[in-house]
């Protein structure tokens, strides 16, 4: 009974979010888990497509990067170990003109808005314009009630964990919460709110009914 109630609630939240996203011009898809997400992505991404991958824990938890590389797709990802700064920047630029760009969103509101904070701006830039198609994959943990909740989630959940992951020397790494941050290692430099699907870009949001990423 308890699991049924939980599933009912999650389905209500997800369906409301998908409906709002569609009203805002986004294409949408819903799957139950990361395994289904992986298979769906492999089915929709052509084997000859050049795929850009933004900085996203969610995308890597699904396993799509490894699966695409093993299949033979050209994959542009700047998280590879051993890359020089120049090599990472070259890869970021190629992501902007890739056939398909895979990323997640720091938060998605039930009102159908994508909310993100970036350090360098390459991820949010590619979400808005450039790639032939953008697929935004989110776990159910990324859904928030409204814009205020989304910004709170970004600053007090996603940002501290990403700073910790990256080994940044920021106040939030010490406290776990957003603080007065005026340090070189700050990653919250650019905030974007995509209220409606960009008029030129083809953006699809894939919602996975489990917790993924930060």
Order of alpha helices (4+ residues) and beta strands (2+ residues): alpha-beta-alpha-beta-alpha-alpha-beta-alpha-beta-beta-beta-alpha-beta-beta-alpha-alpha-alpha-beta-beta
